[in-house]
Structures are given as structure tokens and as C-alpha cells.
Amino acid sequence: MGKHITGIGFVVLVSVLGQAASGQEGGRVASGKGAGRVRWQHLSSTAGQIPTPDVGRQVATLILDVDGDGVNDFMVASYEKIAWFRRSADGWTRYAIENGAQGVRLEAGGDVLDIAGDGDLDIVMGAQSKAGEIWWWANPSPDFDAQTPWKRHEVIAVGGTHHDQIFGDFDGDGKVELAFWYNAGKQLYLAEIPADPTQRWPITEIARLSADKANPEGFAKIDINGDGKLDIVGGGHWFEQVNGTTFKAHVIDDDYQFTRSAAGDLIEGGRPEVVIGSGDGVGPLALYEYKDGTWAKRVLIEGVDHGHSLQVGDLDGDGHGDIYTGEMYNPGSGARCRQWVLYGDGRGNFETQLISTGIGCHECRIGDLDGDGDMDILQKDFQQDRRVDVWLNGGTRPGAAGVGAGAEFRGPVGLQLYSLRDVFKDNVALGLQLTQNFGFVEVELAGTYGLTPAEFLKRLAWHGLKPIAAHWSYEQWEKDPAAVVAEAKALGLAYAGCAWIPHDGPFDEALCRRAAAVFNRAGEVAAAQGIRFYYHNHGYEFVPHGDGTLFDLLLAETKPELVTYEMDVFWTVHPGQDPVKLLRRYPNRWELFHIKDLKKGVATGKLTGSEDVRNDVVLGTGQIDLRAVLRAAQEIGVKHYFIEDESPTVIQQIPQSLRFLESLSW
């Protein structure tokens, strides 16, 4: 094994923008008025907290889960070598990917994908050469050795130096392609990945920019025009697929091509915005908003000196997109080089936090580096110190595994997309972007909003969202369970369920027994396809019956091997039941859980299955003892938790609810 290094140290951001504050290893740290949003924990190879990269002049980074343990690792590359840093509970261990080979000279950029189709992420990078090679390296998981390089495959050779690559389904054929620049030729190419990815990848030139402009650089991917297809952003343009491999180039800023690009829904509603930074030069960080057929430019930071790092993500966990950027040291402004986060409010306003000065940023990235569900910063320089730094967002929450989880409550926590129904009905892309911004990975579906299962699944994947479960109507399950299961399978679901049993007047025994028969049949059909059927309680089922309720009868009449249950804690407390007792009475029947809270003072003991949605409140502020309930749910083995917030202020409430869950202790 390689050298294993641990250690932590907090940097508290306390001074106003531009003033010095205490930092580490000569890096000055300061803050703007947005500094209170995030407290950054600074780790550095210069302080021995991260292994020394030891690759030479560092040209690229990537963040990816190399070993498939659910926690991201990261990669640093030089012109000749690549190393990856394996994350463990208390630090990182350095492993080799490329130790230097004749004829291999790497350039900035790169991306990750399961190229081999074996379930592990592989990496791709381009050459700085006249031959124009692009290689990919096959992940050897689980057979990692700290000193043994990965197997490299040369699959493309065209043009010359290739700075930047990006994967995506850009031609709408349901398969992932690789987009890449031949920078000196101002040419944009698309490469198809063949069945045998070790063979040559067929390539097509899809755009060529003006020869009298600067060499294009930078990539982002997003659906710019809302047509349901990923578009390519880069070189001051966005590229729209017209048909097949025919693309149309649209100008965003024709005089700002030799730049870095990012994109996101920074002004929520309408088209997404594009952010362009100075890259290898001096220029502004600018936001481009699509208005009346043109891209309106707004300068966010004047005079960014070699701003070769630029990404968009939600760093403060408020559900709105933020911007991360930084300057190089040399070339650049030397000891004055800066690193910023611009915190967005979803309306185009930003608060700027200066994270550091004097530590170079080149190809720096944001991503969850400690598995606690929030965005961290991976920082590296280019020429000055050949160091690597990590800035952990709020430090690492002990024991956390994703957003909404913490030291005690371990989740996983997803979102029932019905929570954002008013957004999804008008703008599916915005609904998915908000879900991603909140930090969710797992989701429970409530329809596909007019899209086919394949198309909706593809859009979920664009946003890093994994569908776990979905609801269908009782009538669909009763009439044609096979059709429902086929749709669930097409969506890649592990669970398919029902959340309402139709009834006129009070729910009665006959309806209950009929539903049990429908559910058993549904469970049988689902099980044959490897899917679990489930029922979500809704309050009206707790009609007194014998020594218990009709809900007890429903549980008794449904077969455990065919039917599992999703407790909605709101619709358990609302009819006057004790969710802790119910969980423990039937410890083997609950696999899914809806986390909600009921406003204090609202009467319970009602069997209506309905309530004013304004009585859905921020978790931890209502009358439900969620600490006790979630502890019991975790103890009996609930597998997946979903926040469902039906309130009209859901977008404001979800971040607060997540922070409550993350703070839980028993």
C-alpha cells in the first residue's frame, strides 16, 4: 500500500473581503459578506494532511469514486503521470494510474465514465502532442496496487493537442458519446464508443469556429433550449444537435473563446445561464442570461487573472446554484491569486466569499470529497508549489453518508418528487436541477411528466439522480399490474407502489380485503421482475376493527414476501397513531419511509387522509417526535427515506429540513 496520511485543521473565515486572515502554509484566507454561509476546513499536502502528488507539473484533476465504496476519491495528473488518492475514514492514500511512458504527454481536461461497462469508473484524457491522441485508462477494481499503473488504451488520434473532453448523450440516441476539442484547429468533435471500447472510436467533426478567433477551450453540458437533449457549451458558444451528427453552433460571446465555461439554472425559470471565465488570460468572470433571443452579459468579477477553474454547484445547501472559480499563480497574479465562491439566491444575485489568496488554482473542482453530502473543493496549482489542497465544506460530519444523514441518523435520504410538483408541471429541467442542488441522489417518483420512462430516466441520470421507487394508481394495479411493472422496470426501480385506495365514505373491511388481494397479486407480478411492491399509508386506514384497525387487517392479509410498506409519518400521526409503536409492532414490514412534520396545534385523530398543505412544516419544528421515530425506523431496518414536503414554501423548507436531519443525535 502507498503512504497513508491523516490530519485536519479548520480555517475560520472572519475578515472582510480583501483583508488578510490567518491561513495555512502562506495562504491568506479572507471572506466576503457570504462567508457566514460555509465554514471551510483546509487540508494540504504542504502540511502533510494529504499525500504529496509527486507527479510533476500538475495539469488536471478529476473527482470520482474509483473503488465503488460510495465516497469520492480524486485524481491529479501531470504531463507525464497520473495519481489517484483513495479516500478512507481518516485520510487519503496515493495510488498510481500512469507512471510515465514514452510518447504519453497529457493535457488539461479529462472526464470519467464506465467505459468498459464493468460497473467501475474509467478515465479519459487527451494529449499535448502533434499526433492528437486521446487515451482511456481501465479501472482495475478491485485489484488495486499503489505502484501498478492502470492499462491504457489509445482510441483516438486526430489533429493535435486536445484540451478538454466531456461525456454525454449529445445526439439523443440513448448512448454516451465523447465531445472533445482540437483546439488549434478550432474544431469540435464527437466520438462514438464502440462495443469494444479498446478499439478505435469513430469520430465526427460537428463544428468549426472562426479561424480568426482565439483557440476554443472549456466545456459544460446542459439542456439550453429545453428540447430534452443535452447541449454542449464551450468556446463562447453552445452547440445544438439538429439531426444525427449535425450540430448548429450558437454564439454566446464570440470574443471570449479561450476561456472556461460552466452552466446552471442560476436565475431559476427559463433557460439556464452560462458562466464564462478568463481561462488562460486576464478578463472578467461573466454571467450570460438568455433574453429576447440574445445572451445578455453581466460581469460578476472584474479582472480575473488566469481564471482556469470554473464550476457551478450548490455549495451552501440552500437549493440554489453557486459559482466556484479561482486564479492561477504563475502564469497569473502570483501571491495575489485568489479563490472564490459566489453564492446564488436563484434570482441572479450573488454574495462573494474569498476563500484564499496566494494558493494557485488550475483545473480545480468541486464535489463531495468526504461522503457527507455537501460540496467540497479540490484545489491544485500548476507551476508554483505542485501542491494539492482540499477544502471540506463545514468539515466532515462524522458517520454521514449523503445529504440529510449524520453521525446518528444514517439515511439514505432522498426526495419524493411530488414535493416539487408545481415546478415539474411547468419545467421538468428546473425540477431536476433543484433536486440535484439540494444534494439529493435518491428520488421517489410521482409520474414522468409526459416523458417516456427511457427519456425521464435519461434526464434523471443527467442530474446524478437515482430513482428508487414510484407510485401508481390503485386502478392501474388492479387492471393491469404487468403493464405497471414493465414501466417500473424501464425506470430502473427497485420498488413500485400504491399510495391511495379509492373509497367513497369511510374506508371499510370489504374495501380493505379487496385491496389486500389486489396488492398480493401486484406483489407477485412485481416479484417476478425483481421489483418489490409496496403500499404507502394515508391515514384513512386506521378505522377501528376488532382489537386493532383496518390497517392491521391489511398487514395481516398481505403476504410479507410479496408486499412491503412505506410509512408516511405525517399520515400516521394525523389519524392519531403512534408511529414508533407501529414500527416496532411490525418490524419486518417497513422498507420505505416518508419524513414529514405536522404543524403544532393541528388536531389529530382524523381519518380523512386530507389536510391543509400549509400544515406541512420544516422538519423538527412540528408536533412529531422525529428523533424518536427515525431512531426506531433505523433500528428496525428501514432501507430508504424520502422527504415529502407538500407545502407551498417547499423550496425554502427543504434545506432547513435537511440540516435538521443532519444534526440528529440519539
Salt bridges, closest charged atoms under 4 A:
ASP67 OD2 - ARG86 NE 2.76
GLU80 OE2 - ARG105 NH1 3.43
ASP90 OD1 - HIS4 NE2 3.04
GLU98 OE1 - ARG152 NE 2.70
GLU154 OE2 - ARG200 NH2 2.82
ASP164 OD2 - HIS163 ND1 2.96
ASP164 OD2 - ARG260 NH1 2.94
ASP169 OD2 - LYS458 NZ 3.46
GLU205 OE1 - ARG208 NH2 2.86
GLU217 OE1 - HIS163 NE2 3.55
GLU217 OE1 - ARG260 NH1 3.53
GLU217 OE1 - HIS308 NE2 3.91
GLU240 OE1 - HIS250 NE2 2.78
ASP253 OD2 - LYS297 NZ 3.72
ASP254 OD2 - LYS213 NZ 3.91
ASP254 OD1 - HIS237 NE2 3.42
ASP255 OD1 - LYS213 NZ 2.77
GLU268 OE2 - HIS320 ND1 2.47
ASP280 OD2 - HIS308 NE2 3.34
GLU289 OE1 - LYS291 NZ 3.62
ASP305 OD1 - HIS306 ND1 2.82
ASP316 OD2 - ARG37 NH1 2.47
ASP318 OD2 - ARG37 NH1 3.65
GLU327 OE2 - ARG338 NH2 2.91
ASP345 OD2 - ARG347 NH2 3.21
GLU351 OE1 - ARG37 NE 3.26
GLU363 OE2 - ARG260 NH2 3.03
GLU363 OE2 - HIS308 ND1 3.19
GLU363 OE1 - ARG365 NH2 3.93
ASP385 OD2 - ARG387 NH1 3.90
ASP389 OD2 - HIS42 NE2 2.82
ASP389 OD1 - ARG387 NE 2.79
ASP426 OD2 - LYS425 NZ 3.26
GLU442 OE1 - HIS640 ND1 2.85
GLU444 OE2 - HIS471 NE2 3.14
GLU444 OE1 - HIS594 NE2 2.50
GLU455 OE1 - LYS458 NZ 3.45
GLU455 OE2 - ARG459 NE 3.32
GLU478 OE2 - ARG514 NH2 2.69
GLU509 OE2 - ARG513 NE 2.87
GLU509 OE1 - HIS545 ND1 3.89
GLU524 OE1 - ARG521 NH1 3.44
ASP552 OD1 - ARG585 NH1 3.34
GLU557 OE2 - ARG513 NH1 3.56
GLU566 OE1 - HIS471 NE2 3.19
GLU566 OE2 - HIS594 NE2 3.29
ASP568 OD2 - HIS536 NE2 3.02
ASP568 OD2 - HIS594 ND1 3.26
ASP568 OD2 - LYS596 NZ 3.42
GLU591 OE2 - ARG532 NH2 2.89
GLU611 OE1 - HIS574 NE2 2.79
GLU611 OE1 - LYS606 NZ 2.88
ASP612 OD2 - ARG614 NH2 2.65
GLU635 OE1 - ARG584 NH2 3.11
GLU635 OE2 - ARG631 NE 3.32
GLU644 OE1 - HIS594 ND1 3.05
GLU644 OE1 - LYS596 NZ 3.25
GLU646 OE2 - LYS596 NZ 3.01
GLU662 OE2 - ARG397 NH2 3.64
GLU662 OE1 - ARG659 NE 2.78
